[in-house]
Amino acid sequence: MNDKIRRIYAPMTESGFYILYCLQSPQHGYGISRQVKEMTGGTVTISAGTMYGTLSKMEKDGLIRFHSEEEKRKLYCITDVGREVLEIEIKRIERLYKNSKGEMVNA
């Protein structure tokens, strides 16, 4: 991953994280929105503007790619670069959590 991508996506926004996380299997924007709402018990909702703006930016930056079209909806999936970004963010969140519990963790 290049430095530009790292600077843009680390740390990630909460909505960006959930969108990328949900694209570990092919999904369309509306499906991602429903999945995030379900995963978070309704505490996180992603507006259409945020969803499609983020999908467009992530596709342009190479984190996701077009997978197929289903019933006039574009399905996207994560790329290797996207997986790398997601893994970095998951490790960052785990470190924050462990540190908040008093467990010192090496970066």
C-alpha positions as CSV (number, residue, x, y, z in Angstrom):
1,M,0.0,0.0,0.0
2,N,1.3,3.4,-0.8
3,D,1.7,6.2,1.7
4,K,-1.0,8.3,0.1
5,I,-3.6,5.6,0.7
6,R,-2.3,5.1,4.3
7,R,-2.7,8.8,5.0
8,I,-6.2,9.0,3.6
9,Y,-7.6,5.9,5.3
10,A,-5.7,5.5,8.5
11,P,-7.5,6.0,10.8
12,M,-10.8,5.3,9.1
13,T,-14.1,6.9,9.7
14,E,-16.6,4.6,11.3
15,S,-18.8,4.6,8.2
16,G,-15.8,3.9,6.0
17,F,-14.7,1.0,8.3
18,Y,-18.2,-0.6,8.2
19,I,-18.5,-0.2,4.4
20,L,-15.1,-1.8,3.8
21,Y,-15.8,-4.5,6.4
22,C,-19.1,-5.4,4.7
23,L,-17.4,-5.7,1.3
24,Q,-15.5,-8.8,2.3
25,S,-18.2,-10.5,0.3
26,P,-19.9,-8.9,-2.7
27,Q,-22.6,-6.4,-1.7
28,H,-24.4,-3.4,-3.0
29,G,-24.9,-0.1,-1.2
30,Y,-28.4,-0.8,0.1
31,G,-27.3,-4.2,1.4
32,I,-24.3,-2.7,3.2
33,S,-26.6,-0.1,4.8
34,R,-28.9,-2.8,6.0
35,Q,-26.0,-5.0,7.3
36,V,-24.4,-2.1,9.2
37,K,-27.8,-1.2,10.8
38,E,-28.2,-4.8,11.8
39,M,-24.6,-5.3,13.1
40,T,-24.8,-2.2,15.2
41,G,-28.3,-2.6,16.5
42,G,-29.4,0.5,14.7
43,T,-26.8,2.8,16.3
44,V,-25.0,3.4,13.1
45,T,-26.8,4.3,9.9
46,I,-25.1,5.4,6.7
47,S,-26.9,7.9,4.5
48,A,-27.2,7.3,0.8
49,G,-24.9,10.3,0.1
50,T,-22.2,9.0,2.5
51,M,-22.6,5.5,1.1
52,Y,-22.2,6.2,-2.5
53,G,-19.6,8.9,-2.0
54,T,-17.5,6.5,0.0
55,L,-18.0,3.7,-2.5
56,S,-16.9,5.9,-5.3
57,K,-13.8,7.2,-3.5
58,M,-12.8,3.7,-2.4
59,E,-13.2,2.4,-5.9
60,K,-11.1,5.2,-7.3
61,D,-8.4,4.6,-4.7
62,G,-8.4,0.8,-5.4
63,L,-9.7,-0.4,-2.1
64,I,-12.8,-2.0,-3.7
65,R,-13.8,-2.9,-7.2
66,F,-17.0,-3.5,-9.2
67,H,-18.0,-7.1,-8.9
68,S,-21.2,-7.5,-10.9
69,E,-24.7,-6.1,-11.4
70,E,-27.7,-7.6,-9.8
71,E,-31.2,-6.2,-10.4
72,K,-29.8,-2.9,-11.6
73,R,-27.6,-2.6,-8.4
74,K,-23.9,-2.5,-8.6
75,L,-22.1,-5.1,-6.3
76,Y,-18.7,-4.3,-5.1
77,C,-16.0,-6.3,-3.3
78,I,-12.8,-5.6,-1.4
79,T,-9.4,-5.7,-3.2
80,D,-6.1,-6.8,-1.7
81,V,-5.3,-3.1,-1.0
82,G,-8.6,-2.8,0.8
83,R,-7.9,-5.9,2.9
84,E,-4.6,-4.4,3.9
85,V,-6.3,-1.1,4.9
86,L,-9.0,-3.0,6.8
87,E,-6.4,-5.2,8.6
88,I,-4.4,-2.1,9.7
89,E,-7.6,-0.5,11.0
90,I,-8.7,-3.6,12.9
91,K,-5.3,-3.8,14.6
92,R,-5.5,-0.1,15.5
93,I,-9.0,-0.7,17.0
94,E,-7.8,-3.8,18.9
95,R,-4.8,-1.8,20.3
96,L,-7.0,1.0,21.4
97,Y,-9.3,-1.5,23.1
98,K,-6.5,-3.3,24.9
99,N,-4.9,-0.1,26.0
100,S,-8.2,1.1,27.4
101,K,-8.2,-2.0,29.5
102,G,-4.8,-1.3,30.9
103,E,-3.0,-3.9,28.6
104,M,0.0,-2.2,27.0
105,V,0.3,-3.4,23.4
106,N,3.2,-2.8,21.0
107,A,2.2,-1.1,17.7
